[in-house]
């Protein structure tokens, strides 16, 4: 998984049936200035500007509920906080 930020949406009026139930969002990996935008299916209902967890490949397809999906990236979580140091217990 990678931490990413939602930077936009993709509008596609014609797409494969396995993608029709999902919004397509553009995400960029956090911490990389020149990171390319990646198209990911939205599995959790996030919005522009939010930080998210994105999974790729087989993990993305399985997360979508369709292991034969054509999706290669999927947003699987909304980040509430990141970078907080863990404290010893």
Secondary structure, DSSP 4 states (H G I P E B T S, - for coil): -EEEEEEEEE--SS--GGGTTSEEEEEEETT-TTPPPEEEEESS---TT-EEEEEETHHHHHHTT-TT-S-SEEEEEE-S--SPPPPP-
